[in-house]
Amino acid sequence: MRAEIITIGDELLIGQVVDTNSAWMAQKLNENGIELFQITSVHDDREHIINALNEAFGRADIVLTTGGLGPTKDDITKQVLCEYFDTQLIEDTSVRAHIHELYKERPDVLNRLTATQWLVPQNADILPNRVGSAPLMIFHKEDKILACMPGVPYEMKIAMEEQILPYISQFKIQNLKFKIIHKTLQVTGIPESSLAILLEEYENTKPEYLHLAYLPKDGIIRLRLSSYGELTEEEMTQYFDRLKDLTKDYLIADTDEPLEMIVGNLLKARGATIATAESCTGGKLASLLNKHAGSSAFYFGSIISYDNSVKEHLLGVPEEMIKAHGVVSEEVVRVMAESVRKQIGTDYTVATSGIAGPTGGSKEKPVGTVWIAWATPEGTTAECFHLGKLREQITDRACMKALVGMIKRLEVRS
């Protein structure tokens, strides 16, 4: 079963708003066994929307749209859909009651434009939007469906999870053709080309309908194995286990979870805690560690010691050590990791110090040189990495190296 997404709004096409909705929706669709075939962004333009709908229905069983459902003149999606499905707008009393309840503390919002939100297409299935005024609409076109949602990300996510996906699930059961299975593992420490050579025989002998994708980013390569209905779960597991065995020397995880989530889960399983001392990464590592719900169980805090004076006064790095070895050195980063561990009182710490550029490098320590230290109950270790020439690339890669090193150290203890 195939799906397509159409995002509607001029703001997406001029770069004023970044389309984060589609990536999130794609993940949810795949989790529910639905192949996303294409994503299209269109203007708030009648002809553009109609053409996109015609093309999408020509390829997909399920079409999802976001955007253009507001009460202002530039939001024309509802009117265009009425034309497309040859219907008219009628008042929906349940939507009206919901909007009055939603804005009961804000009577100024209940004006003549807001009143247009409880006008809905007569031949659509109307689903409640718990957190917004734009109702969710489902249209049927022969044996296919169109689901329309607001473009505001938090509204779309709640709508998708509470209303649209359950509706699609029932539609899929009635029209199921096949099941999609994706399995992903993550490796590091091997170039993509070398990994492809390592897996050459595997790729040559696996069935043609079993797809293997290489997804490299920041020193991590995700290997995604995909079956679009040809294999059972048990058969897929056998091929995936063989892939894990072939990559065991480089394997970091056999799931597609973000690395910081894997670190968090390992820490929580041990009842352990972590803190960071960051220089070149400037708090990026801390941001990753507290990114997901539940991080308070293991993440305690950080000291962002970008300037040398902060390293000296807050982390106790001796001025003489910095003069002798430089701030980007094993000696300094070890002190940073051990000091923050002692001050914050965590089981584990990670410290980073490097040259993110574009200036500041030397022949001995070029731009991209990063030292990372891990302080653990077993002691402190440090490694030096050379992570490229671009500032953002260097800091992102440093965070990934720090997390990978933490995973390895935590898995040794398991």
Stockholm file with secondary structure:
# STOCKHOLM 1.0

chainA/1-414         MRAEIITIGDELLIGQVVDTNSAWMAQKLNENGIELFQITSVHDDREHIINALNEAFGRADIVLTTGGLGPTKDDITKQVLCEYFDTQLIEDTSVRAHIHELYKERPDVLNRLTATQWLVPQNADILPNRVGSAPLMIFHKEDKILACMPGVPYEMKIAMEEQILPYISQFKIQNLKFKIIHKTLQVTGIPESSLAILLEEYENTKPEYLHLAYLPKDGIIRLRLSSYGELTEEEMTQYFDRLKDLTKDYLIADTDEPLEMIVGNLLKARGATIATAESCTGGKLASLLNKHAGSSAFYFGSIISYDNSVKEHLLGVPEEMIKAHGVVSEEVVRVMAESVRKQIGTDYTVATSGIAGPTGGSKEKPVGTVWIAWATPEGTTAECFHLGKLREQITDRACMKALVGMIKRLEVRS
#=GR chainA/1-414 SS CEEEEEEECHHHHTTSSCCCHHHHHHHHHHHTTCEEEEEEEECSCHHHHHHHHHHHHHHCSEEEEESCCSSSTTCCHHHHHHHHTTCCEEECHHHHHHHHHHTTTCGGGCSTTGGGGGEEETTSEEECCTTSSSCEEEEEETTEEEEEECSSHHHHHHHIIIIIHHHHHHHHHHHCCCCEEEEEEEEESSCHHHHHHHTHHHHHHSCTTEEEEEEEETTEEEEEEEEESSSCHHHHHHHHHHHHHHTTTTEEESSCCCHHHHHHHHHHHHTCCEEEEESTTTTHHHHHHTSSTTGGGTEEEEEECCSHHHHHHHHCCCHHHHHHHCSSSHHHHHHHHHHHHHHHTCSEEEEEEECCSSSCCCSSSCTTEEEEEEEETTEEEEEEEECCSCHHHHHHHHHHHHHHHHHHHHHHTC
#=GC SS_cons         CEEEEEEECHHHHTTSSCCCHHHHHHHHHHHTTCEEEEEEEECSCHHHHHHHHHHHHHHCSEEEEESCCSSSTTCCHHHHHHHHTTCCEEECHHHHHHHHHHTTTCGGGCSTTGGGGGEEETTSEEECCTTSSSCEEEEEETTEEEEEECSSHHHHHHHIIIIIHHHHHHHHHHHCCCCEEEEEEEEESSCHHHHHHHTHHHHHHSCTTEEEEEEEETTEEEEEEEEESSSCHHHHHHHHHHHHHHTTTTEEESSCCCHHHHHHHHHHHHTCCEEEEESTTTTHHHHHHTSSTTGGGTEEEEEECCSHHHHHHHHCCCHHHHHHHCSSSHHHHHHHHHHHHHHHTCSEEEEEEECCSSSCCCSSSCTTEEEEEEEETTEEEEEEEECCSCHHHHHHHHHHHHHHHHHHHHHHTC
//
